[in-house]
Amino acid sequence: MAKTWRDAPSPCIDVCKYKRQGRCIGCSMTKDEKKAFVRLEEKADKKAFFRMLVSRLEEQGGLAFWATAYRKKCERRDVPCPLDKLEAAEEPAA
């Protein structure tokens, strides 16, 4: 059975050091956002959360570090990486 957005692991990459206005230096989430992600059940909600987080990380210049660590987390758990689905959705149609 194919994995879905509902199966996406938390964007947390286990750094958990809170500095930047209460945001983790690894994933850029606040403690409240980390708790909220776990409660998200709908595909659209998780997808929107990832889009928001990717946008934030791009603005802060931390996307490459986080994306690499998150992809490794997905590989270790043997689940498809949600970032691939985001990137595929953003590619223009031919």
Secondary structure, DSSP 4 states (H G I P E B T S, - for coil): ----GGGPPPS--S---B-GGG-BTTT---HHHHHHHHH--SHHHHHHHHHHHHHHHHHHT-HHHHHHHHHHHHHHHT---HHHHHHHHHSPP-
